[in-house]
Amino acid sequence: MKRLLSVLLLLTLLFTSLCSTTAYAVGDGNVDNGGGGMGQGTSTDKWSPGNEGVRVTVVRASDHAVVTTPIDLTNKRPDDIQSHFGKVSKLSYTGGRGLSPSGSKYSYVNPAQALPTIISSGSGNANIEAIKSYFTDEQVIRSIAGMTGMDFDTLVGGDYKLLIEPIAYITFQCVKVAMTATESALYDEQVGGLLRSKMVSLSHKNLPLAMFLEVADLGYPAWGGSRTSAASDADIKSSLGLGVVRFKDMPTEPPEVSTDNYKYRVNTEVITSVMVSGGQSDPDNPVTVTFNIGGRSYRVSNVYYPSGDSQIAWVRWTTPSTPQTMTIQVSVSGGGSTSQGVITAKIVDLDQNEPPNPVADDRNDSYTKPSVPSNAQVTSSSWGVWRPWWHAYWVWHSTGDDDGYWCDHGWWEFDFDRYHASLSASMSIKPDDKNPTASGKTMKSGYGINQTVTANVSTNQSSAVTGAQNSVTYFPEFQYKSFWRLLDRSGSSYSPTFEFKKNEYSTYNRRTHFTPIWIPDGIYSPYTWLIDCWTPTGMLSMNLTDSVSISGNLWTDWHISPQNPK
């Protein structure tokens, strides 16, 4: 199999040093570790203990947004790095960002207060308590605040967290590379498992197991798997190679407690997936996954993956027309096992809470303008499929007397075919065309607005991706909750258009939403959540908003004049 290593890397940040004085703990470290012994490297593929660092990213606690450019801390001087992937956090990769190869100069910071050992090795194990102590040390945090451009008191005030990720400086295929655990998994997928085959003890064991969460945080689960065995690319991406530092006055994020693995809408085409692993699946020993959904069986045949790795398996189906909770049974034949044997799917109907009939004498004297919400948003996704191929290896077997036969002693190799999907959209609102006094995007309260949402889904595997199917609009007069409008969908599957449904309270049966008569002058901003673009790795969604300007109310368009007497 031809496996080519791309020279990768990127990094730009100032070289700064940390100041060290008396230290006090200012945070809580949510991090644990594992690992084990290391194998022997080769001249082309190797790692030496101590060639390590930590990537630090400041994250907003409320929405898990990355608010600073990550910085790389290390005790070494890795000026000989030839390839890296830039300053990208695990959160950004989880959000759909791909690897960005670069051969530019690698930037790093040597802290004055030296890092403790991060990655365990055959010559010594990392001390998790020392790691926790370091990243909750007041002077270390002050230095990190300075390097990221944040005010220290703001950083530790409770609204932000630190995401920390172990970094290894390795030689791979004669190229000196810097990579986090997440980058190692993503890169391994790109090179068809070559990194794992050459450096599994580091890339898939000691590096990702250097840090993982004790309790769920930032959308990542606590790690409950093996602390000594090599992990799969999927497990590394989802759960390993990270720690979180929380600061004072910030409550710990509890694990999300839910009996529902999926939440779907009625009459919606969706994708349900599981991860399959265990042994090796190839054409000689294939694995089949069966999903039993609503009394119907969906078989996914020829689920292939190399030994020690995994493969996502999915099924595309349409939800029922009535709300309900469904139990999906998943079984495997041919060896291997799935991440879930039973999946619970809650089916909901969003078309149940349309706003009530607006009337001209409505009042809401206690109204305060709310902030526009922001739901979970994922606009891109990537996945892959292992493709086996036979590596022929012919051996001559002599039977004597210059006789014999050739026998193929070959084996199965695997290539990893990568796929992706992305969602883009725009939203536009304007005064209803029946509004007699509107000017541009300025209107009086009490009149209606029209809305259009246009979406586009791009993918290189359409069979594994649905279009965006539902769009829900919320309004400031209801504090963006209580009542909403489920929009009508039209157009093609992957380039749909969404509009308000025809309003039963409209004299002209218009696709409109009436603004309340009491809404104050100023900006009026409906919010829309575009959802139900499904991929094997989950749902793509977008937050959308647009505004009109309210000036005056419709009563000022009413004129009273005396009746002309006879």
C-alpha positions in Angstrom: 0.0 0.0 0.0 1.3 3.4 -0.9 1.1 5.7 2.1 2.6 9.1 1.7 3.4 11.4 4.5 2.5 15.0 3.9 4.8 17.6 5.4 2.5 19.4 7.8 2.7 22.3 10.1 1.9 25.8 11.0 2.4 28.1 14.0 2.5 31.8 14.7 2.7 33.3 18.1 5.2 35.5 20.0 8.0 33.9 22.0 7.4 35.0 25.5 8.6 33.9 28.9 6.7 33.3 32.1 7.4 35.0 35.4 7.7 33.0 38.6 7.0 34.1 42.1 5.2 32.7 45.2 2.4 30.4 43.9 -1.2 29.9 45.0 -3.8 27.7 43.5 -6.5 29.6 41.7 -8.4 26.9 39.9 -9.6 23.3 39.9 -7.9 20.9 37.5 -10.3 18.4 35.8 -7.7 16.0 34.5 -6.5 12.5 34.9 -4.0 10.3 33.1 -2.8 6.8 32.2 -0.3 5.2 29.8 2.3 2.5 30.0 5.5 1.1 28.7 7.0 2.2 25.4 8.3 0.1 22.5 11.5 0.7 20.7 11.6 3.2 17.9 13.5 3.2 14.6 15.8 5.7 12.9 12.8 6.9 10.9 10.0 6.7 13.5 10.9 7.6 17.1 10.1 9.7 20.1 12.4 10.5 23.1 11.0 11.1 26.6 10.8 14.7 27.5 10.1 15.9 23.9 6.7 17.2 24.9 4.6 20.2 25.7 1.1 21.4 26.4 -1.3 23.5 24.2 -3.3 26.0 26.3 -6.5 27.6 25.1 -8.8 30.0 26.8 -12.5 28.9 26.4 -15.7 30.8 27.4 -17.6 28.6 29.8 -21.1 29.6 28.6 -20.9 28.4 25.0 -17.5 26.7 24.8 -16.2 29.3 22.3 -12.4 29.6 21.8 -11.6 33.2 22.7 -7.8 33.3 22.4 -5.2 31.9 20.0 -3.8 28.7 21.7 -0.2 28.8 23.0 2.2 25.9 23.2 4.3 25.6 26.4 7.4 23.3 26.5 10.6 22.9 28.4 12.5 22.0 25.2 13.7 24.2 22.3 12.1 22.4 19.4 13.5 24.7 16.7 14.1 21.7 14.4 10.4 21.0 13.9 9.8 20.6 10.2 6.1 20.1 10.2 3.1 21.0 12.4 -0.7 21.7 12.2 -0.8 25.2 13.6 -2.4 26.5 16.8 -5.7 24.7 16.7 -7.5 23.4 19.7 -9.4 20.2 20.2 -12.7 22.2 20.3 -12.0 23.6 16.9 -11.3 20.1 15.4 -14.5 18.8 17.1 -16.4 21.7 15.5 -15.3 20.4 12.1 -12.0 22.1 11.3 -9.7 20.0 9.3 -5.9 19.6 9.6 -4.0 22.5 8.1 -0.4 21.3 7.1 2.4 23.8 7.4 6.1 23.8 7.2 6.5 27.3 8.7 8.6 27.9 11.8 7.1 26.3 14.8 6.5 28.8 17.7 6.5 27.9 21.4 7.0 29.4 24.8 9.6 28.2 27.4 8.0 28.9 30.8 10.2 30.2 33.5 8.4 27.8 35.8 9.2 24.5 34.2 6.4 22.1 33.2 6.2 18.8 35.0 6.5 15.6 33.1 3.4 15.3 30.8 3.8 12.0 28.8 4.6 8.8 30.6 7.3 6.6 29.1 9.4 3.5 29.9 11.8 5.7 31.8 9.3 7.5 34.0 5.7 8.2 34.6 3.9 11.5 34.7 2.5 12.6 38.0 -1.1 13.8 37.5 -1.1 15.7 40.8 2.0 17.6 39.7 0.2 18.5 36.4 -2.9 19.7 38.3 -0.8 21.7 40.7 1.1 23.4 37.9 -2.0 24.4 35.9 -3.8 25.8 39.0 -0.8 27.7 40.2 -1.5 31.4 40.4 1.7 32.6 38.8 1.4 30.2 36.0 -2.2 31.4 35.4 -1.1 35.0 35.5 1.6 34.3 32.9 -0.9 32.5 30.7 -3.3 35.4 31.0 -0.5 37.8 29.9 0.5 35.6 27.0 -3.0 35.3 25.7 -3.8 39.0 26.2 -6.4 38.5 28.9 -6.8 40.3 32.1 -6.0 37.9 35.0 -9.1 38.8 37.1 -11.3 38.3 34.0 -9.7 35.0 33.3 -10.2 33.6 36.8 -13.6 35.3 37.4 -15.6 32.2 36.6 -16.6 33.0 33.0 -13.7 31.2 31.4 -11.8 27.9 31.5 -8.5 26.6 30.3 -8.3 23.7 27.8 -5.0 21.9 28.1 -3.7 19.3 25.6 -0.5 17.3 25.6 1.9 17.7 22.6 4.5 15.4 21.4 7.6 16.2 19.3 8.3 13.1 17.2 10.2 11.9 14.2 7.9 10.3 11.8 9.1 9.0 8.4 12.3 11.0 9.0 10.3 14.2 9.5 10.3 16.0 12.9 6.6 16.8 13.7 4.7 18.5 16.5 1.2 17.2 17.2 -1.4 17.0 19.9 -3.2 13.8 20.6 -6.3 14.9 18.6 -4.0 15.8 15.7 -2.3 12.4 15.8 -5.7 10.6 15.4 -6.8 12.9 12.6 -3.5 12.5 10.8 -3.5 8.7 11.3 -6.8 8.6 9.5 -5.3 10.7 6.7 -2.4 8.3 6.2 -4.4 5.1 6.4 -3.3 4.0 9.8 0.4 4.4 9.1 1.1 6.5 12.2 -0.5 3.9 14.4 1.4 1.0 12.8 4.7 2.8 13.4 4.3 4.5 16.7 1.2 3.1 18.4 2.7 3.2 22.0 3.1 7.0 21.7 0.5 8.2 19.2 -2.4 6.0 20.4 -1.5 5.3 24.0 0.8 7.4 26.0 0.1 10.7 24.2 -3.7 10.6 24.3 -3.7 8.9 27.8 -1.5 11.7 29.2 -4.7 13.7 29.9 -8.4 12.9 30.0 -11.3 14.2 32.0 -12.4 13.0 35.5 -15.9 14.5 34.9 -17.6 15.6 31.7 -16.8 19.2 30.6 -16.8 21.4 27.5 -19.0 18.8 25.8 -16.5 16.0 26.3 -17.2 12.9 28.4 -15.3 11.6 31.4 -13.0 8.8 30.2 -14.1 5.4 31.4 -12.1 3.2 29.1 -8.7 1.5 29.5 -5.8 3.5 30.9 -3.1 1.2 29.7 -4.2 0.0 26.2 -3.9 1.8 22.8 -7.0 3.8 21.9 -8.7 4.0 18.6 -8.7 7.2 16.5 -12.4 7.6 17.3 -11.9 7.4 21.1 -9.0 9.9 20.9 -11.0 12.4 19.0 -14.1 12.1 21.2 -12.6 11.7 24.7 -8.8 11.7 25.1 -5.9 14.1 25.1 -7.4 17.0 27.1 -7.8 18.5 30.6 -9.8 21.4 31.8 -9.0 24.0 34.5 -12.0 25.6 36.1 -11.7 28.8 38.2 -13.3 30.0 41.4 -17.0 30.7 41.7 -17.6 28.4 38.7 -19.8 25.4 39.3 -18.6 22.1 37.9 -20.5 21.1 34.8 -22.2 17.9 35.7 -22.4 15.1 33.2 -25.5 15.5 31.0 -28.1 13.1 32.3 -30.4 11.9 29.6 -32.0 8.6 28.6 -32.2 9.8 25.0 -29.2 9.1 22.7 -30.8 11.0 19.9 -33.5 13.7 19.6 -35.3 13.8 16.3 -38.2 15.7 14.8 -41.3 14.0 13.3 -41.4 13.2 9.5 -37.6 13.8 9.3 -35.0 11.9 7.4 -32.2 11.1 9.9 -29.0 9.1 10.3 -28.3 6.9 13.3 -24.7 5.6 13.8 -22.6 3.4 16.0 -18.9 2.7 16.3 -17.7 -0.8 15.5 -14.4 -2.2 16.8 -12.8 -5.5 17.9 -10.5 -7.7 16.0 -10.1 -7.1 12.3 -12.9 -7.0 9.7 -11.9 -7.7 6.1 -13.5 -9.5 3.1 -12.4 -12.8 4.5 -14.0 -12.0 7.9 -16.6 -9.3 7.3 -18.7 -7.6 10.0 -22.4 -6.8 9.5 -24.3 -4.4 11.7 -28.1 -4.6 12.0 -30.3 -1.8 13.2 -33.9 -2.8 14.3 -36.0 0.4 14.1 -39.8 0.4 14.4 -40.1 -3.2 13.6 -37.9 -3.0 10.5 -34.4 -4.3 10.2 -31.7 -2.3 8.4 -28.5 -4.3 7.6 -25.2 -2.6 7.0 -22.9 -5.1 5.4 -19.1 -5.1 4.9 -18.2 -2.9 7.8 -14.4 -3.1 7.4 -11.6 -1.9 9.7 -8.0 -2.9 10.5 -7.0 -4.6 13.7 -6.9 -2.2 16.7 -9.0 0.4 14.9 -12.7 1.1 14.4 -15.3 2.0 11.8 -18.5 4.1 12.1 -21.6 2.3 10.7 -24.8 4.2 10.1 -28.3 3.8 8.7 -30.5 6.4 7.1 -34.2 6.3 7.9 -37.3 8.5 8.3 -38.9 9.2 11.7 -42.6 8.5 12.3 -45.3 11.2 12.0 -46.3 11.2 15.6 -44.2 12.1 18.7 -42.9 9.1 20.6 -39.9 7.5 22.2 -38.3 4.7 20.1 -35.9 2.0 21.2 -33.4 1.0 18.5 -31.7 -2.4 18.9 -28.2 -2.8 17.3 -26.6 -6.2 16.8 -23.3 -7.3 15.2 -22.5 -10.5 13.3 -19.1 -11.7 12.1 -17.1 -10.6 15.2 -16.5 -7.2 16.7 -18.8 -5.2 18.9 -20.6 -1.8 18.8 -20.3 1.2 21.1 -24.1 0.9 21.8 -26.4 -2.1 21.7 -29.5 -0.1 22.6 -30.2 3.4 21.3 -33.1 5.6 22.6 -34.5 8.1 20.2 -37.0 10.8 21.3 -39.2 12.0 18.4 -40.8 15.4 19.0 -43.2 17.7 17.1 -42.1 21.3 16.9 -45.3 22.5 15.2 -47.2 22.9 18.4 -46.4 26.3 19.8 -47.3 29.0 17.3 -47.8 32.5 18.7 -51.4 33.4 19.8 -53.6 35.9 17.9 -52.2 39.4 18.4 -54.7 42.1 19.2 -54.4 45.9 18.9 -54.8 46.6 22.6 -52.2 44.2 23.9 -49.8 45.6 26.5 -46.6 44.4 28.2 -45.3 47.2 30.4 -42.8 44.9 32.1 -41.0 43.9 28.8 -37.3 43.9 28.8 -35.3 43.2 25.6 -33.6 39.8 25.8 -30.3 38.8 24.4 -30.4 36.8 21.1 -29.8 33.1 22.0 -27.2 30.8 20.5 -27.9 27.1 20.3 -25.3 24.5 19.7 -23.9 25.0 16.2 -22.0 22.6 14.0 -21.5 23.6 10.4 -19.2 20.9 9.1 -18.4 17.3 9.7 -16.0 14.7 8.5 -15.8 10.9 8.6 -14.2 8.1 6.8 -14.5 4.5 5.6 -11.8 1.9 5.7 -11.3 0.3 2.3 -9.5 -3.1 2.3 -7.3 -4.2 -0.5 -5.2 -7.3 -1.0 -1.4 -7.1 -0.7 -0.2 -10.1 -2.7 2.9 -11.9 -1.6 3.7 -14.9 -3.7 6.0 -17.6 -2.3 7.5 -20.6 -4.2 6.9 -23.9 -2.5 9.3 -26.6 -3.9 8.1 -30.2 -4.0 11.4 -31.5 -5.2 12.8 -32.5 -8.6 12.6 -28.9 -9.8 8.9 -29.0 -9.2 6.6 -27.0 -7.0 4.0 -24.3 -6.9 3.5 -20.7 -6.2 1.2 -19.7 -3.2 -0.1 -16.3 -2.3 0.8 -15.6 1.3 -0.5 -12.0 1.1 -2.6 -10.0 3.6 -5.3 -7.3 3.7 -4.2 -3.7 3.8 -6.5 -0.8 4.4 -6.9 2.7 2.9 -9.0 5.3 4.7 -11.4 7.2 2.3 -12.3 10.5 3.8 -15.7 12.3 3.4 -17.1 15.6 4.6 -20.2 17.7 4.7 -20.7 21.4 5.3 -23.8 23.6 5.9 -24.2 27.2 5.0 -27.2 29.5 5.2 -28.5 33.0 5.3 -31.6 34.6 6.8 -33.5 37.7 5.7 -36.5 39.5 7.2 -38.4 42.5 5.9 -41.7 44.3 6.5 -44.6 42.5 5.0 -45.5 43.8 1.5 -49.0 44.7 2.8 -47.5 47.2 5.3 -48.6 50.6 3.9 -46.0 52.8 5.8 -42.9 50.7 5.9 -39.7 52.2 4.4 -36.9 49.7 3.6 -36.3 47.8 6.8 -38.0 50.4 9.0 -41.6 49.8 10.1 -44.2 50.5 12.8 -45.0 47.9 15.4 -48.2 46.0 15.0 -47.5 45.2 11.4 -46.2 41.9 10.0 -42.8 40.7 8.9 -41.8 38.2 6.2 -38.8 35.9 6.5 -36.7 33.8 4.1 -34.0 31.3 5.1 -31.9 29.8 2.3 -29.6 26.9 3.1 -27.0 24.9 1.2 -25.4 21.5 2.0 -22.2 20.5 0.3 -20.8 17.0 0.6 -18.8 14.4 -1.3 -21.0 11.5 -0.1 -24.6 12.5 -0.6 -25.9 9.0 0.4 -24.6 9.7 4.0 -25.9 13.2 4.3 -29.4 14.7 4.4 -30.4 18.2 3.6 -31.3 20.8 6.2 -35.0 19.9 6.9 -36.3 22.1 9.7 -36.0 25.7 10.6 -37.5 27.2 13.8 -37.9 30.9 14.5 -38.1 32.4 17.9 -39.1 36.0 18.8 -38.0 38.6 21.3 -41.5 39.4 22.6 -41.6 35.8 24.0 -38.1 36.0 25.3 -37.1 33.6 22.5 -39.0 30.8 24.2 -42.7 29.8 24.9 -43.8 30.3 21.3 -42.1 29.8 18.0 -42.8 29.2 14.3 -41.8 26.1 12.4 -41.1 27.3 8.9 -42.3 25.8 5.6 -39.6 24.1 3.5 -39.5 24.2 -0.3 -36.9 23.7 -3.1 -34.4 21.0 -3.5 -33.2 18.7 -0.8 -29.6 20.2 -0.5 -30.6 23.8 -1.3 -33.9 24.4 0.4 -35.7 27.6 1.2 -37.7 28.2 4.4 -40.6 30.7 5.0 -43.2 31.4 7.6 -46.4 29.3 7.2 -49.5 31.1 6.2 -50.8 33.0 9.2 -54.4 32.1 10.1 -54.8 35.5 11.7 -53.8 37.4 8.5 -56.6 39.0 6.6 -54.8 38.2 3.4 -53.5 34.7 4.4 -50.0 36.1 4.3 -46.8 34.3 5.3 -46.2 36.7 8.1 -45.5 37.2 11.7 -47.2 40.2 13.4 -45.0 42.3 15.7 -46.7 43.2 19.0 -48.2 46.7 19.2 -46.3 47.3 22.4 -42.8 46.4 21.2 -40.6 49.4 21.9 -38.8 51.4 19.2 -35.5 50.0 18.2 -34.0 46.9 16.7 -36.4 43.9 16.4 -34.4 40.6 15.9 -36.1 37.2 15.4 -33.7 34.3 15.9 -33.7 31.1 13.8 -32.2 27.7 14.5 -31.6 25.8 11.3 -31.4 22.0 12.0 -31.7 18.5 10.9 -28.9 18.2 8.4 -27.8 14.7 9.4 -24.4 13.1 8.9 -22.8 9.9 10.2 -21.1 11.9 13.0 -24.2 13.9 14.0 -26.4 16.8 13.1 -25.2 20.0 11.4 -27.0 23.2 12.5 -26.7 27.0 12.3 -27.7 30.0 14.4 -29.3 32.7 12.2 -30.7 36.2 12.8 -31.7 39.4 11.0 -33.4 42.6 12.1 -35.9 45.3 11.2 -36.1 48.7 12.9 -39.2 49.6 14.8 -40.2 53.3 14.8 -43.7 54.1 16.0 -46.8 51.9 16.0 -49.7 51.3 13.7 -52.1 53.5 15.8 -50.3 56.5 14.3 -51.5 55.4 10.9 -55.2 55.7 12.1 -56.8 59.1 11.4 -60.1 60.3 12.9 -62.1 62.9 11.0 -65.6 64.3 11.5 -68.3 62.8 9.4 -69.5 65.1 6.7 -73.0 66.2 7.9 -75.9 66.1 5.4 
